[in-house]
């Protein structure tokens, strides 16, 4: 999905599109940031619309939340596994998210494609046969008669009383 979102950015002539792979220790809320810029509010809104349309069409998914679409200065789209930031060029320079995430690793599109191929290959590999665990079965206790509730003392029979 990150790759499709990045391609949607390029399709709408976004500037300086970058993908940051976030460190799992530093950021537990998402895996990637997709950061892109537009030259005006209409372009940033068009980029956001294209990302949403492409991911809806290709993956049947919608963003969990979208912030800033109306103003178009900084649009944030949360897809849980990745977050899209679309800035006006001036706002991007001012906030400088890349500097704030120093532990993040910049990934270009070719690297991302290679990572996805590797992850897919690993996920589709047949797992080795695992040894079955032998679980000792407990011997069942005597079942209570139907309708019995709770624990009761066993009733002594006539033969036991004599």
C-alpha positions in Angstrom: 0.0 0.0 0.0 2.9 2.4 0.7 4.2 1.7 -2.7 0.9 2.4 -4.3 0.5 5.6 -2.3 4.0 6.8 -3.4 3.1 6.1 -7.0 -0.1 8.1 -6.6 2.0 11.0 -5.3 4.3 10.8 -8.4 1.2 10.6 -10.6 0.0 14.0 -9.3 3.5 15.6 -9.7 4.3 15.7 -6.0 7.7 17.1 -5.1 10.4 15.4 -3.0 8.4 12.2 -2.1 10.2 10.2 0.6 9.5 7.1 2.5 10.8 6.7 6.0 11.0 3.3 7.6 10.5 4.0 11.3 12.4 2.2 14.0 10.1 -0.2 15.9 11.5 0.8 19.2 11.2 4.5 18.6 7.7 4.4 17.0 5.3 1.7 18.0 2.3 3.3 16.2 3.2 2.9 12.6 5.9 1.3 10.3 6.3 4.0 7.6 6.0 7.7 7.0 5.3 8.8 3.4 6.2 12.4 3.1 5.5 14.5 0.1 5.1 18.2 -0.9 2.9 20.2 -3.2 3.3 23.7 -4.5 -0.2 24.9 -3.5 -3.2 23.9 -1.5 -5.1 22.5 -4.5 -2.2 20.3 -5.4 -1.9 18.9 -1.9 -5.6 18.2 -1.8 -5.4 16.5 -5.3 -2.5 14.3 -4.1 -4.5 13.3 -1.0 -7.5 12.5 -3.1 -5.5 10.4 -5.5 -3.9 8.4 -2.7 -7.3 7.7 -1.1 -8.8 6.8 -4.5 -6.0 4.4 -5.5 -5.9 2.6 -2.1 -9.7 2.3 -2.1 -9.7 0.9 -5.6 -6.6 -1.4 -5.3 -6.8 -2.5 -1.7 -10.4 -1.7 -0.6 -9.1 0.3 2.3 -9.8 3.8 3.7 -7.7 6.0 5.9 -8.4 5.6 9.6 -8.4 9.3 9.9 -7.6 12.4 7.7 -6.5 15.7 9.1 -6.0 19.1 7.4 -7.6 18.3 4.1 -9.8 21.5 4.1 -6.8 23.9 4.5 -4.3 21.8 2.5 -1.2 23.1 4.2 -0.4 19.8 5.9 -2.6 16.8 5.2 -2.1 13.8 7.4 -3.7 10.4 6.4 -3.4 7.6 8.9 -3.6 4.1 7.3 -2.3 2.5 10.6 0.6 0.6 9.0 1.8 3.9 7.4 1.0 7.6 7.7 1.0 10.0 4.8 2.1 13.6 5.3 1.4 16.0 2.4 2.9 19.4 3.0 3.1 22.7 1.2 6.8 23.2 0.5 7.1 26.1 3.1 5.3 24.1 5.9 7.5 21.0 5.2 10.7 23.1 5.6 9.3 24.6 8.8 8.2 21.4 10.5 11.1 19.2 9.1 9.7 15.9 10.1 12.7 14.1 8.6 14.9 15.7 11.2 12.5 14.8 14.1 12.7 11.2 13.2 16.5 10.7 13.3 16.3 7.0 13.8 14.2 6.5 10.7 15.8 5.1 7.6 15.0 6.7 4.2 13.8 4.1 1.7 13.6 4.7 -2.0 11.0 3.0 -4.2 13.3 0.4 -5.5 14.4 -0.6 -2.0 10.8 -0.7 -0.9 9.9 -3.0 -3.8 12.9 -5.3 -2.9 11.8 -5.4 0.7 8.2 -6.3 -0.2 9.4 -9.1 -2.5 11.6 -10.5 0.3 8.8 -10.3 2.9 6.3 -11.9 0.5 8.7 -14.7 -0.3 9.3 -15.4 3.5 5.6 -15.2 4.2 4.7 -17.7 1.4 7.5 -20.2 2.2 6.1 -23.4 3.6 6.8 -23.8 7.3 8.7 -26.8 8.4 6.7 -29.6 10.0 6.6 -29.0 13.6 6.7 -31.8 16.2 3.3 -32.3 17.8 3.1 -31.8 21.5 1.8 -34.7 23.4 -0.6 -33.5 26.0 -1.4 -35.9 28.9 -5.1 -36.3 29.2 -6.7 -36.1 32.6 -9.0 -38.9 33.7 -12.4 -37.5 34.0 -14.0 -37.4 37.4 -17.3 -39.1 37.9 -19.9 -37.0 36.3 -22.6 -35.6 38.5 -26.1 -36.8 37.8 -28.2 -34.6 35.6 -29.7 -31.7 37.4 -27.2 -31.7 40.2 -25.9 -28.3 41.2 -22.7 -27.6 43.0 -20.9 -30.2 45.2 -22.9 -32.4 47.5 -21.9 -35.1 49.8 -22.5 -38.6 48.4 -25.6 -40.1 49.9 -24.8 -43.4 51.8 -26.7 -46.4 50.5 -28.7 -48.7 52.7 -26.0 -51.4 52.4 -23.4 -48.9 53.8 -25.6 -48.2 56.9 -25.9 -51.8 58.0 
